[in-house]
Amino acid sequence: MREVRHLPFPVREDEHLWIPMPDGTRLAARLWRPVSSDDDPVPAVVEYIPYRKRDLTAVRDSVHHPYLAGHGYACLRVDLRGTGESEGVLTDEYLEQELQDAEDVLAWAAEQPWCDGSTGMMGISWGGFNALMVAARKPASLRAVVIASFTDDRYADDMHFMGGCLLSDNISESGVMFARTSCPPDPALVGERWRDMWFERLDGSGLWLHEWLQHQRRDAYWKFGSVCEQYSDVQVPVFAVSGWADGYSNAVFRLMEHLDVPRRGLVGPWSHKYPHLGEPGPAIGWLQEVVRWWNRWLKDEPDSEPDEPMLRVWLQDSVAPSTAYEERPGRWVGEPSWPSPHTVVRALPLADHRLAEPDESPPAQDLPVESPLSVGQFAGKWCSYAAPPDLPYDQREEDGGSLVFNSDLLEERLEIVGRPAVELEVSVSEPVAMIAARLSDVRPDGSATRVTFGLLNLTHRDGDEEPEPLVPGERYRVRVPLNAVAQAFPPGHRIRLSLSTSYWPLAWPPPRPVRLTVHTGASRLLLPERPPDPAADAALRPFEEPEGATPLPVTRLAPGDQQWTVSRDLVGYRSELRVVKDAGVIRLDDIDLEVGHHVAQRYGSVADDFTSVWGRVETTMTFTRGDWQVRTETRTTLTCTADELQLDAQLDGYEGARRVYSRNWYETVRRDLL
């Protein structure tokens, strides 16, 4: 990424300021704005997240907020109540208090002498979520939002559940937030109150995973903040961004379809990162795109790109399977609207272990599958962070425990854009069962690269609000949507559909092994085919190279470590996935603060005992400046029986070598057709 040292407007930074809330609580913020805004007010752009502006996001913030400020905006980076140096306690995600605080922050910003009264919100992940939620509440000053890696549906399309199946990202994310909500504020900013504020968090933040597990179906808890409940509540322009390796690409397509405001969608090859930092590449000059968006909607400047399509996506070329890519080859394609006027559904009937051609009528077959727990060990993460390498590996071993349907060798290139789906007629042997459906690109050497996938808890076949148990032996018609994708399948390759009855550890398995029978006569794979249009694609405006402001100086004091290890013990038949994400230790040179962050995840099982599965997340966070040394350690373990989920957790706080706080939890939650 190119560092831009000379911006159109000289920038002033206020490293720390307080924003008062109506109840007397103060939120901590960092502000970058043009020096000229003392006399010539500018629009304000707010990023509002719980990830600690003082240290954990300081380097990232220093790249894009000064850049935007240097283009004529006041950029306000605010820590949520109970995080960073902000007062109070954070007890869960996206609560009413959080969203009300956001409205109060916007109102405060709009009234400042350096603001012209107009505001925008931007953010990735949590910040993308709450920016969209706040937009639906219609605060008076808010005129547009820019959101990345977000959802409009907290139940169906977030890291908690997929198709009614419990995701392991639910466990890992709860462990991350368990650690981050337990961290102290910096005494350099809050003074001697730091310890009281820290202990208030340790006592009050709670075990979020316990709350999440009590809502296994779509209820009022998940509906709150889900914009899909009433898209018309959003009345401001929306720029929505995600990546194919991210877990949140589907929401971009839904917003393009259902919003009735000026909107723009962008999906690249990226994981859970901003596009100017995108991995896999190519990264793009996204901050330049954001400046254009703010200029149009916050400053009322003429649209500099009036012919820009509503939606641009990176159509990926075929690649060999790998857990990481530096870049994904492909090209940008544009769509004037969504659903696309260019795509047509290509329906491939399921035959005897074969994907038939659309004009075929193959004889009906009854094809059974009962997958071992090992299917899913090479699935990667539901949401890729690109560190450690966490994309799905070669699918051939996974396919050994799956029901597989291969196409004939392709004679012509096939390109798809959108959400594939599988329509199936099935019967099962148990009242609770799941299907994992995977679409793969099979190369001439036999290796298989997973293109996209979908999950369905079959008790949710008619909806997520009122799941119903299955009757063993009875036939059901079900539809399994797969994640949206833009992918090319070249001549000489095959398309493969793989169906399995487990996908551990990406998703928690049902209570017992299930034999599922696919009745092929009425079953088919639906592909959103997009006929190539090279001339139109080549005419798209190219993105600029990524650029940003000069990042804050840091000194690395200890190296990080990344591991993704699958192991199998063929004596005790124990299998385990171990993931290590160790950021090492860095010193933020401008504030002389040393920060360390270590996360270890483990997921295990024994043979094909579906009640033997377990997941564990352990974290360590360290903060050091001179004699001030603070450490928090968390451990979260989830196990199960056929009837219950069992949650065990521990939180410890240390000053120096002395443990000053310790708390343990043990909770059980009934499985609700899970």
C-alpha positions as CSV (number, residue, x, y, z in Angstrom):
1,M,0.0,0.0,0.0
2,R,1.3,3.4,-0.9
3,E,1.8,5.8,2.0
4,V,0.4,9.3,1.3
5,R,2.3,11.9,3.3
6,H,0.9,15.0,1.6
7,L,-2.9,15.4,1.7
8,P,-5.1,18.1,0.4
9,F,-5.8,19.4,4.0
10,P,-3.4,19.6,6.9
11,V,-4.7,17.4,9.7
12,R,-5.0,18.0,13.4
13,E,-5.3,15.0,15.8
14,D,-6.8,15.0,19.3
15,E,-5.5,11.7,20.6
16,H,-8.1,11.5,23.4
17,L,-11.3,13.3,24.2
18,W,-14.5,12.6,26.2
19,I,-18.0,12.4,24.8
20,P,-20.6,12.8,27.5
21,M,-23.7,10.6,27.4
22,P,-27.1,11.7,28.8
23,D,-26.7,9.3,31.8
24,G,-23.3,10.8,32.8
25,T,-21.2,8.1,31.3
26,R,-18.3,9.3,29.1
27,L,-17.1,7.6,26.0
28,A,-13.5,7.8,24.9
29,A,-12.7,9.0,21.3
30,R,-9.9,10.0,19.0
31,L,-10.4,12.7,16.5
32,W,-8.7,13.7,13.2
33,R,-9.9,16.8,11.4
34,P,-8.6,19.4,8.9
35,V,-6.9,22.3,10.7
36,S,-9.1,24.6,8.6
37,S,-12.2,23.1,10.3
38,D,-11.7,25.6,13.1
39,D,-13.1,28.2,10.7
40,D,-14.6,26.1,7.9
41,P,-16.7,23.2,9.5
42,V,-16.7,19.9,7.7
43,P,-18.9,16.7,7.8
44,A,-18.1,14.2,10.6
45,V,-17.5,10.5,10.0
46,V,-17.9,8.2,13.0
47,E,-16.4,4.7,13.5
48,Y,-17.8,3.1,16.7
49,I,-16.4,-0.2,17.8
50,P,-15.3,-2.1,21.0
51,Y,-11.8,-2.8,19.9
52,R,-9.8,-0.2,21.8
53,K,-8.7,2.9,19.8
54,R,-5.8,3.5,22.2
55,D,-3.9,0.3,21.3
56,L,-5.5,-2.7,19.5
57,T,-6.8,-0.8,16.4
58,A,-4.5,2.2,16.7
59,V,-2.3,1.3,13.8
60,R,-5.2,0.5,11.5
61,D,-7.0,3.6,12.5
62,S,-3.9,5.7,11.7
63,V,-4.0,4.6,8.1
64,H,-7.5,5.5,7.1
65,H,-8.8,8.1,9.5
66,P,-6.1,10.7,8.9
67,Y,-6.4,10.0,5.2
68,L,-10.1,10.8,5.2
69,A,-9.5,13.8,7.4
70,G,-6.9,15.0,4.9
71,H,-9.6,15.0,2.3
72,G,-11.9,17.3,4.3
73,Y,-13.7,15.2,7.0
74,A,-13.6,15.1,10.8
75,C,-13.1,11.4,11.6
76,L,-14.2,10.3,15.1
77,R,-13.1,6.9,16.3
78,V,-15.2,6.0,19.4
79,D,-14.8,3.1,21.8
80,L,-18.1,1.5,22.9
81,R,-19.3,1.9,26.5
82,G,-17.2,-0.5,28.7
83,T,-14.3,-0.8,26.2
84,G,-10.9,0.9,25.9
85,E,-11.1,4.0,28.0
86,S,-14.8,4.4,27.7
87,E,-16.7,4.2,31.0
88,G,-19.3,1.6,31.9
89,V,-19.5,-2.1,31.1
90,L,-20.3,-3.9,27.9
91,T,-22.5,-7.0,28.5
92,D,-23.4,-8.1,24.9
93,E,-23.3,-7.1,21.3
94,Y,-25.8,-4.6,19.6
95,L,-27.8,-3.9,22.7
96,E,-30.3,-0.9,22.8
97,Q,-27.8,1.0,25.0
98,E,-25.1,0.7,22.4
99,L,-27.3,2.0,19.6
100,Q,-28.7,4.8,21.7
101,D,-25.2,5.8,22.6
102,A,-24.3,5.9,18.9
103,E,-27.2,8.3,18.3
104,D,-26.0,10.5,21.1
105,V,-22.4,10.4,19.7
106,L,-23.7,11.5,16.3
107,A,-25.8,14.3,17.8
108,W,-22.8,15.4,19.8
109,A,-20.5,15.4,16.8
110,A,-23.1,17.4,14.7
111,E,-23.1,20.1,17.3
112,Q,-19.3,20.6,17.5
113,P,-18.0,23.9,16.0
114,W,-15.7,21.9,13.6
115,C,-18.7,20.0,12.1
116,D,-21.1,21.4,9.6
117,G,-24.0,19.4,11.0
118,S,-23.8,16.4,8.6
119,T,-22.5,13.0,9.7
120,G,-21.7,9.6,8.3
121,M,-20.9,6.2,9.9
122,M,-18.4,3.7,8.6
123,G,-16.9,0.4,9.9
124,I,-16.0,-3.2,9.3
125,S,-17.5,-6.1,11.2
126,W,-18.9,-4.8,14.4
127,G,-18.6,-1.2,13.1
128,G,-20.4,-2.3,9.9
129,F,-23.1,-4.0,11.8
130,N,-23.9,-1.1,14.1
131,A,-23.6,1.5,11.4
132,L,-26.4,-0.2,9.4
133,M,-28.5,-0.7,12.6
134,V,-28.1,3.0,13.5
135,A,-29.1,4.0,9.9
136,A,-32.4,2.2,10.4
137,R,-33.0,4.4,13.5
138,K,-32.9,7.5,11.4
139,P,-30.8,9.9,13.5
140,A,-31.3,13.5,12.3
141,S,-27.7,14.2,11.2
142,L,-26.8,10.9,9.5
143,R,-26.7,11.2,5.8
144,A,-24.9,8.1,4.5
145,V,-23.0,5.0,5.7
146,V,-20.1,2.9,4.5
147,I,-20.1,-0.7,5.8
148,A,-17.8,-3.7,5.3
149,S,-18.2,-7.3,6.5
150,F,-21.6,-6.8,8.0
151,T,-25.0,-8.5,8.1
152,D,-28.6,-7.5,7.8
153,D,-29.7,-10.7,9.5
154,R,-28.2,-11.5,12.9
155,Y,-29.5,-15.1,13.0
156,A,-29.3,-16.4,9.5
157,D,-26.1,-14.8,8.4
158,D,-23.7,-14.1,11.2
159,M,-21.0,-16.1,13.0
160,H,-23.6,-17.7,15.4
161,F,-25.7,-19.9,13.1
162,M,-25.9,-21.0,9.5
163,G,-29.0,-22.7,8.2
164,G,-29.9,-23.3,11.9
165,C,-26.6,-25.1,12.5
166,L,-24.4,-23.9,15.4
167,L,-21.1,-22.5,14.0
168,S,-17.7,-23.0,15.8
169,D,-17.0,-19.3,15.0
170,N,-19.7,-18.7,17.6
171,I,-17.4,-20.2,20.2
172,S,-14.2,-18.5,18.9
173,E,-15.8,-15.1,18.7
174,S,-17.2,-15.4,22.2
175,G,-13.7,-16.2,23.4
176,V,-12.3,-13.1,21.7
177,M,-14.9,-10.8,23.2
178,F,-14.5,-12.5,26.6
179,A,-10.9,-11.4,26.5
180,R,-11.4,-7.9,25.1
181,T,-14.2,-6.8,27.4
182,S,-12.0,-7.9,30.3
183,C,-9.1,-5.6,29.5
184,P,-8.3,-2.5,31.6
185,P,-8.3,1.2,30.5
186,D,-4.9,2.9,30.2
187,P,-4.0,4.7,33.4
188,A,-2.2,7.4,31.3
189,L,-5.7,8.6,30.2
190,V,-8.0,7.7,33.1
191,G,-5.6,8.0,36.1
192,E,-6.0,6.1,39.3
193,R,-9.6,5.1,38.4
194,W,-8.2,2.5,36.0
195,R,-8.3,-0.4,38.6
196,D,-11.9,0.3,39.6
197,M,-12.9,0.5,36.0
198,W,-11.1,-2.7,35.3
199,F,-12.7,-4.6,38.1
200,E,-16.1,-3.3,37.1
201,R,-15.6,-4.9,33.7
202,L,-14.2,-8.2,35.2
203,D,-17.3,-8.4,37.4
204,G,-19.9,-7.2,35.0
205,S,-19.1,-8.1,31.4
206,G,-20.3,-11.7,31.8
207,L,-20.2,-14.8,29.6
208,W,-21.8,-13.9,26.3
209,L,-21.7,-17.4,24.9
210,H,-24.2,-18.5,27.6
211,E,-26.6,-15.9,26.4
212,W,-26.1,-16.7,22.7
213,L,-26.7,-20.5,23.3
214,Q,-30.0,-19.8,24.9
215,H,-31.3,-18.5,21.6
216,Q,-31.0,-21.5,19.2
217,R,-33.9,-20.5,16.9
218,R,-34.8,-17.1,15.3
219,D,-36.4,-15.2,18.1
220,A,-36.7,-11.6,19.3
221,Y,-33.1,-11.6,20.5
222,W,-31.8,-12.0,16.9
223,K,-34.5,-9.9,15.3
224,F,-33.4,-6.9,17.3
225,G,-31.0,-5.0,15.1
226,S,-31.6,-7.2,12.0
227,V,-32.4,-4.7,9.3
228,C,-34.0,-7.4,7.1
229,E,-37.0,-7.2,9.4
230,Q,-37.8,-3.8,7.8
231,Y,-35.5,-2.7,5.0
232,S,-37.5,0.5,4.4
233,D,-36.2,1.8,7.8
234,V,-32.9,2.6,6.1
235,Q,-33.4,6.0,4.4
236,V,-29.8,7.0,3.7
237,P,-27.3,6.0,0.9
238,V,-25.4,2.8,1.7
239,F,-22.0,1.7,0.3
240,A,-21.8,-2.1,1.2
241,V,-18.5,-4.1,0.9
242,S,-17.4,-7.7,1.6
243,G,-15.2,-10.5,0.2
244,W,-15.6,-14.0,-1.1
245,A,-13.3,-15.4,1.7
246,D,-15.3,-13.4,4.3
247,G,-18.4,-14.9,6.0
248,Y,-20.6,-11.9,5.2
249,S,-20.8,-11.6,1.4
250,N,-24.5,-12.6,1.2
251,A,-25.7,-9.4,2.9
252,V,-24.3,-7.2,0.1
253,F,-26.6,-8.9,-2.4
254,R,-29.6,-8.6,-0.1
255,L,-29.1,-4.9,0.4
256,M,-28.7,-4.3,-3.3
257,E,-32.0,-6.2,-3.8
258,H,-34.1,-4.8,-1.0
259,L,-33.0,-1.3,-0.2
260,D,-34.8,1.6,-1.9
261,V,-32.1,4.2,-1.5
262,P,-28.9,5.1,-3.5
263,R,-26.7,2.1,-2.9
264,R,-23.5,0.6,-4.1
265,G,-22.1,-3.0,-3.6
266,L,-18.6,-4.2,-3.9
267,V,-17.4,-7.8,-3.3
268,G,-13.7,-8.7,-3.8
269,P,-11.7,-11.8,-3.2
270,W,-10.9,-10.7,0.3
271,S,-11.2,-12.2,3.8
272,H,-12.4,-10.2,6.8
273,K,-10.5,-7.0,6.0
274,Y,-11.0,-3.6,4.6
275,P,-10.4,-3.7,0.8
276,H,-7.3,-1.4,0.8
277,L,-5.7,-4.1,3.1
278,G,-7.4,-7.0,1.3
279,E,-6.1,-10.5,1.5
280,P,-6.2,-12.5,-0.8
281,G,-5.4,-9.7,-3.3
282,P,-5.8,-7.8,-5.4
283,A,-6.3,-5.0,-2.8
284,I,-7.8,-1.8,-4.3
285,G,-7.7,1.9,-3.6
286,W,-10.8,1.6,-1.4
287,L,-10.1,4.8,0.6
288,Q,-10.3,6.8,-2.7
289,E,-13.7,5.1,-3.3
290,V,-14.8,6.1,0.2
291,V,-13.8,9.7,-0.4
292,R,-15.9,9.8,-3.6
293,W,-18.8,8.4,-1.7
294,W,-18.6,10.9,1.2
295,N,-18.1,13.8,-1.3
296,R,-21.3,12.8,-3.1
297,W,-23.5,12.3,-0.1
298,L,-22.0,14.4,2.8
299,K,-20.9,17.4,0.7
300,D,-23.5,17.2,-2.1
301,E,-20.8,17.2,-4.8
302,P,-21.8,15.9,-8.3
303,D,-21.3,12.2,-8.8
304,S,-17.8,11.8,-10.2
305,E,-18.8,8.3,-11.6
306,P,-22.5,8.6,-12.7
307,D,-22.2,5.4,-14.9
308,E,-20.8,3.2,-12.1
309,P,-22.8,0.0,-11.8
310,M,-24.8,-0.7,-8.7
311,L,-22.7,-3.8,-8.0
312,R,-19.1,-4.8,-8.8
313,V,-17.8,-8.2,-7.9
314,W,-14.5,-10.0,-8.5
315,L,-15.1,-13.0,-10.8
316,Q,-12.6,-15.6,-9.6
317,D,-10.7,-17.8,-12.0
318,S,-9.9,-21.4,-11.2
319,V,-7.0,-22.1,-8.7
320,A,-5.5,-25.1,-7.1
321,P,-6.7,-25.8,-3.6
322,S,-4.7,-24.0,-0.9
323,T,-5.3,-22.7,2.7
324,A,-4.0,-19.3,1.6
325,Y,-3.5,-17.2,-1.5
326,E,-1.5,-14.1,-2.0
327,E,-3.8,-13.2,-4.9
328,R,-6.8,-14.7,-6.6
329,P,-6.7,-14.3,-10.4
330,G,-9.9,-13.0,-12.0
331,R,-11.6,-9.9,-13.3
332,W,-14.1,-7.3,-12.1
333,V,-17.6,-7.5,-13.5
334,G,-20.5,-5.1,-13.0
335,E,-24.2,-5.4,-12.6
336,P,-26.7,-2.5,-13.0
337,S,-29.1,-3.9,-10.5
338,W,-29.7,-7.0,-8.3
339,P,-31.1,-9.5,-9.0
340,S,-29.0,-9.4,-12.2
341,P,-30.7,-9.1,-15.5
342,H,-27.8,-11.1,-17.0
343,T,-27.9,-14.3,-15.0
344,V,-30.0,-17.4,-15.8
345,V,-30.6,-20.4,-13.7
346,R,-28.8,-23.5,-14.9
347,A,-30.5,-26.6,-13.3
348,L,-28.5,-29.8,-13.2
349,P,-30.5,-32.8,-12.1
350,L,-28.9,-35.2,-9.6
351,A,-28.4,-38.6,-11.1
352,D,-26.5,-41.8,-10.0
353,H,-23.4,-40.0,-8.5
354,R,-23.5,-37.6,-11.5
355,L,-24.7,-34.1,-12.3
356,A,-26.8,-34.6,-15.4
357,E,-27.2,-32.0,-18.1
358,P,-30.2,-29.6,-17.9
359,D,-32.1,-31.4,-20.7
360,E,-31.6,-34.9,-19.2
361,S,-34.3,-36.8,-17.3
362,P,-32.2,-39.4,-15.4
363,P,-33.9,-42.4,-13.7
364,A,-34.6,-41.9,-10.0
365,Q,-32.1,-43.3,-7.5
366,D,-32.1,-43.7,-3.7
367,L,-28.5,-42.8,-2.6
368,P,-27.6,-43.0,1.1
369,V,-24.8,-41.3,3.0
370,E,-23.7,-41.4,6.7
371,S,-20.7,-39.2,7.1
372,P,-18.0,-39.7,9.7
373,L,-17.0,-36.8,12.0
374,S,-13.8,-36.4,10.1
375,V,-15.7,-34.7,7.3
376,G,-15.0,-31.0,7.8
377,Q,-11.5,-31.1,9.2
378,F,-10.2,-29.3,6.1
379,A,-13.2,-26.9,5.9
380,G,-11.3,-23.9,7.1
381,K,-13.1,-21.1,9.1
382,W,-16.6,-19.9,8.4
383,C,-15.2,-16.4,8.2
384,S,-11.6,-16.2,7.0
385,Y,-9.2,-13.7,8.7
386,A,-6.2,-14.8,6.5
387,A,-4.1,-15.4,9.6
388,P,-3.3,-18.1,10.1
389,P,-4.0,-19.6,6.7
390,D,-7.7,-20.7,7.2
391,L,-9.2,-21.4,3.8
392,P,-10.5,-24.8,2.8
393,Y,-7.9,-27.3,1.6
394,D,-8.2,-30.0,-1.1
395,Q,-11.7,-31.5,-0.8
396,R,-10.8,-35.0,-1.9
397,E,-10.5,-36.4,1.6
398,E,-13.7,-34.7,2.7
399,D,-15.4,-36.2,-0.3
400,G,-14.5,-39.7,0.8
401,G,-17.2,-39.4,3.6
402,S,-19.7,-37.6,1.4
403,L,-22.3,-38.3,-1.3
404,V,-20.6,-36.9,-4.5
405,F,-22.1,-35.9,-7.8
406,N,-19.7,-35.0,-10.6
407,S,-20.5,-33.3,-13.9
408,D,-19.1,-34.4,-17.2
409,L,-15.9,-32.7,-18.3
410,L,-16.8,-29.1,-19.3
411,E,-16.5,-28.4,-22.9
412,E,-16.9,-24.6,-22.5
413,R,-16.1,-22.1,-19.8
414,L,-18.9,-21.7,-17.3
415,E,-19.2,-18.5,-15.1
416,I,-21.6,-18.1,-12.2
417,V,-22.5,-15.0,-10.2
418,G,-24.9,-15.2,-7.2
419,R,-26.1,-17.8,-4.8
420,P,-26.2,-21.4,-6.0
421,A,-28.8,-23.7,-4.3
422,V,-29.5,-27.4,-4.0
423,E,-33.1,-28.7,-4.1
424,L,-33.3,-32.1,-2.6
425,E,-35.8,-34.8,-1.7
426,V,-34.5,-36.6,1.3
427,S,-35.3,-39.0,4.1
428,V,-33.3,-39.5,7.3
429,S,-32.8,-42.0,10.1
430,E,-33.0,-39.5,13.1
431,P,-35.3,-36.7,14.2
432,V,-32.4,-34.2,14.2
433,A,-30.1,-34.1,11.2
434,M,-28.1,-31.6,9.1
435,I,-26.8,-31.4,5.5
436,A,-23.6,-29.7,4.4
437,A,-23.6,-29.0,0.7
438,R,-20.3,-28.1,-1.0
439,L,-19.7,-26.9,-4.6
440,S,-16.1,-27.6,-5.9
441,D,-14.0,-27.0,-9.0
442,V,-12.4,-30.4,-9.9
443,R,-9.2,-30.0,-11.8
444,P,-7.8,-32.4,-14.4
445,D,-5.4,-33.9,-11.7
446,G,-8.3,-34.7,-9.5
447,S,-7.7,-32.0,-6.9
448,A,-10.9,-30.2,-5.7
449,T,-11.1,-26.6,-4.7
450,R,-14.2,-25.7,-2.7
451,V,-16.0,-22.8,-4.4
452,T,-18.8,-22.3,-1.9
453,F,-20.9,-24.2,0.6
454,G,-24.2,-24.1,2.6
455,L,-25.6,-25.8,5.7
456,L,-29.1,-26.7,6.7
457,N,-30.3,-28.1,10.0
458,L,-33.2,-30.1,8.6
459,T,-35.4,-29.4,11.5
460,H,-35.3,-25.8,10.2
461,R,-36.5,-26.8,6.7
462,D,-39.6,-24.7,6.9
463,G,-38.1,-21.7,8.8
464,D,-35.9,-20.8,11.7
465,E,-38.6,-19.5,14.1
466,E,-40.4,-22.8,14.7
467,P,-38.2,-25.8,13.9
468,E,-39.9,-29.2,13.8
469,P,-38.3,-32.7,14.4
470,L,-38.1,-35.0,11.4
471,V,-39.9,-38.3,11.2
472,P,-37.4,-41.1,10.3
473,G,-38.2,-42.6,6.9
474,E,-40.5,-39.8,5.8
475,R,-39.6,-37.9,2.6
476,Y,-39.0,-34.1,2.7
477,R,-38.4,-31.5,0.1
478,V,-35.7,-29.1,1.2
479,R,-33.7,-26.3,-0.3
480,V,-30.1,-25.6,0.8
481,P,-28.9,-22.2,-0.3
482,L,-25.1,-21.9,-0.7
483,N,-23.1,-18.7,-0.1
484,A,-23.0,-16.2,-3.0
485,V,-19.9,-16.5,-5.2
486,A,-18.6,-15.3,-8.6
487,Q,-16.5,-18.2,-10.1
488,A,-15.3,-19.4,-13.5
489,F,-15.1,-23.2,-14.3
490,P,-12.7,-23.7,-17.2
491,P,-13.0,-26.3,-20.0
492,G,-11.6,-29.7,-19.0
493,H,-12.7,-29.3,-15.4
494,R,-15.7,-30.8,-13.6
495,I,-18.3,-29.3,-11.3
496,R,-18.7,-31.3,-8.1
497,L,-21.6,-31.3,-5.6
498,S,-20.8,-33.0,-2.3
499,L,-23.3,-33.7,0.5
500,S,-22.5,-34.8,4.0
501,T,-24.4,-35.3,7.3
502,S,-21.7,-33.6,9.4
503,Y,-19.2,-30.8,8.9
504,W,-17.2,-30.7,12.1
505,P,-15.6,-28.6,13.5
506,L,-17.0,-25.8,11.3
507,A,-20.5,-26.7,12.6
508,W,-21.6,-28.5,15.7
509,P,-22.9,-32.0,14.7
510,P,-26.4,-33.4,15.5
511,P,-26.7,-35.5,18.7
512,R,-26.4,-38.8,16.8
513,P,-25.0,-40.1,13.5
514,V,-27.6,-39.8,10.7
515,R,-28.1,-41.9,7.6
516,L,-29.5,-39.6,5.0
517,T,-31.0,-40.8,1.7
518,V,-31.2,-38.5,-1.3
519,H,-34.0,-39.4,-3.7
520,T,-32.6,-38.1,-7.0
521,G,-35.7,-37.9,-9.1
522,A,-36.7,-34.5,-7.8
523,S,-33.3,-33.3,-6.7
524,R,-31.1,-30.8,-8.6
525,L,-28.3,-28.3,-8.3
526,L,-29.2,-24.7,-9.3
527,L,-26.3,-22.5,-10.7
528,P,-26.7,-18.7,-11.4
529,E,-25.0,-18.7,-14.8
530,R,-23.8,-15.4,-16.1
531,P,-22.8,-15.4,-19.8
532,P,-19.4,-13.8,-20.3
533,D,-19.4,-10.2,-21.6
534,P,-15.7,-9.4,-22.0
535,A,-16.3,-6.0,-23.7
536,A,-18.6,-4.7,-20.9
537,D,-16.3,-6.0,-18.2
538,A,-13.3,-4.4,-19.8
539,A,-15.1,-1.0,-20.0
540,L,-15.4,-0.8,-16.2
541,R,-13.5,2.0,-14.6
542,P,-10.3,0.5,-13.1
543,F,-9.7,0.9,-9.3
544,E,-6.8,2.9,-8.2
545,E,-3.9,1.4,-6.3
546,P,-4.4,1.1,-2.5
547,E,-3.1,4.0,-0.5
548,G,-3.5,5.4,3.0
549,A,-1.8,7.7,5.6
550,T,1.5,6.8,7.2
551,P,0.8,4.2,10.0
552,L,1.8,4.8,13.6
553,P,5.3,3.7,14.5
554,V,5.6,0.4,16.3
555,T,8.5,-1.8,17.5
556,R,8.2,-5.5,17.4
557,L,9.5,-7.0,20.7
558,A,8.4,-10.6,20.3
559,P,7.5,-12.5,17.1
560,G,4.1,-13.9,16.5
561,D,3.1,-17.4,15.7
562,Q,0.4,-19.0,13.5
563,Q,-0.6,-22.6,13.4
564,W,-3.4,-24.7,11.9
565,T,-2.8,-28.3,12.7
566,V,-5.0,-31.4,12.2
567,S,-4.0,-34.5,14.2
568,R,-5.4,-38.0,14.5
569,D,-4.5,-40.6,17.1
570,L,-5.3,-44.0,15.6
571,V,-4.9,-45.8,18.9
572,G,-7.5,-43.8,20.9
573,Y,-9.2,-42.6,17.7
574,R,-9.0,-39.0,18.8
575,S,-9.0,-36.2,16.3
576,E,-8.1,-32.6,17.0
577,L,-7.8,-29.3,15.2
578,R,-5.5,-26.8,16.8
579,V,-5.4,-23.2,15.7
580,V,-2.9,-20.7,17.1
581,K,-3.1,-17.0,16.4
582,D,-0.3,-15.3,18.4
583,A,0.3,-11.6,17.6
584,G,3.5,-11.6,19.6
585,V,4.3,-8.3,21.4
586,I,4.6,-4.9,20.0
587,R,5.4,-1.5,21.5
588,L,3.3,1.5,20.4
589,D,6.2,3.9,20.3
590,D,4.2,7.1,20.6
591,I,2.6,6.1,23.9
592,D,5.4,3.6,25.1
593,L,2.8,0.8,25.6
594,E,3.6,-2.8,25.1
595,V,0.7,-5.0,23.9
596,G,0.6,-8.8,23.5
597,H,-2.3,-11.0,22.3
598,H,-2.4,-14.8,22.1
599,V,-5.4,-16.9,21.1
600,A,-5.4,-20.7,20.9
601,Q,-8.4,-22.7,19.7
602,R,-8.8,-26.5,19.9
603,Y,-11.7,-28.6,18.6
604,G,-11.7,-32.4,19.2
605,S,-13.7,-35.6,18.9
606,V,-13.4,-39.3,19.5
607,A,-14.1,-41.7,16.6
608,D,-17.7,-41.2,15.4
609,D,-19.1,-40.4,18.8
610,F,-21.2,-37.3,18.0
611,T,-21.5,-36.4,21.7
612,S,-17.7,-36.5,22.2
613,V,-17.1,-33.2,20.3
614,W,-15.7,-30.3,22.2
615,G,-14.3,-26.8,21.5
616,R,-12.0,-24.7,23.6
617,V,-10.7,-21.1,23.2
618,E,-7.9,-19.8,25.4
619,T,-6.7,-16.2,25.3
620,T,-4.1,-14.0,26.9
621,M,-3.9,-10.2,26.7
622,T,-1.0,-8.3,28.1
623,F,-0.4,-4.5,28.6
624,T,2.9,-3.2,30.0
625,R,4.4,0.3,30.6
626,G,7.2,0.5,33.0
627,D,6.1,-0.9,36.3
628,W,2.4,-1.2,35.2
629,Q,1.9,-4.7,34.0
630,V,-1.6,-6.2,33.5
631,R,-2.6,-9.5,32.1
632,T,-6.0,-11.2,31.5
633,E,-6.4,-14.8,30.7
634,T,-9.7,-16.5,29.6
635,R,-10.7,-20.1,28.9
636,T,-14.0,-21.1,27.3
637,T,-14.9,-24.8,26.8
638,L,-18.0,-26.2,25.2
639,T,-19.0,-29.8,25.4
640,C,-22.3,-31.7,25.0
641,T,-24.5,-34.7,25.6
642,A,-27.3,-35.7,23.3
643,D,-29.6,-33.4,25.2
644,E,-27.4,-30.5,26.6
645,L,-24.7,-28.1,25.7
646,Q,-22.2,-27.7,28.6
647,L,-20.3,-24.5,29.0
648,D,-17.2,-24.1,31.3
649,A,-15.3,-20.9,31.5
650,Q,-12.6,-19.2,33.6
651,L,-11.4,-15.6,33.8
652,D,-8.3,-14.5,35.6
653,G,-6.8,-11.0,36.0
654,Y,-3.1,-10.4,37.0
655,E,-1.1,-7.4,38.1
656,G,2.5,-8.3,37.5
657,A,2.8,-11.9,38.7
658,R,0.0,-11.7,41.2
659,R,-3.5,-12.9,40.4
660,V,-5.9,-10.3,41.6
661,Y,-9.2,-11.7,40.1
662,S,-10.6,-15.1,39.3
663,R,-14.0,-16.3,38.4
664,N,-15.4,-19.6,37.1
665,W,-18.6,-20.4,35.2
666,Y,-20.4,-23.7,34.6
667,E,-23.6,-23.5,32.7
668,T,-25.8,-26.0,30.8
669,V,-28.3,-25.2,28.0
670,R,-30.9,-27.6,26.6
671,R,-30.3,-28.5,22.9
672,D,-33.3,-27.2,20.9
673,L,-33.4,-29.5,17.9
674,L,-29.7,-28.8,17.4
